[in-house]
Amino acid sequence: MDNEITDFTVYPLEGFWKKVNGEELDKNKPEYTVMFKQPDVITQEMFTEALENIKRKSLMHCMMR
């Protein structure tokens, strides 16, 4: 498998809004999930590694404040 990633199209943002306990949607307290589809070349392992890098950098940034 070729591990080199080339340019790819960024898929549109998708989102799901939730109503709490069947109530009207409260726009002042939104509950939602947003997602971007990832290209097939991105594996779970690649995603997990990237996520851990972001968490580590975020933690380091917070500690430097």
GIZI-V715760 format. One record per backbone hydrogen bond with DSSP energy under -1.0 kcal/mol. NH is the residue of the N-H (numbers start at 1). CO is the residue of the C=O. If there is no record, write none. Layout:
BEGIN
((NH;CO) (NH;CO))
END
This chain:
BEGIN
((14;35) (16;33) (18;31) (23;20) (29;26) (33;16) (35;14) (42;39) (47;43) (48;44) (49;45) (50;46) (51;47) (52;48) (53;49) (54;50) (55;51) (56;52) (57;53) (58;54) (59;55) (60;56) (61;57) (62;58) (63;59) (64;60))
END
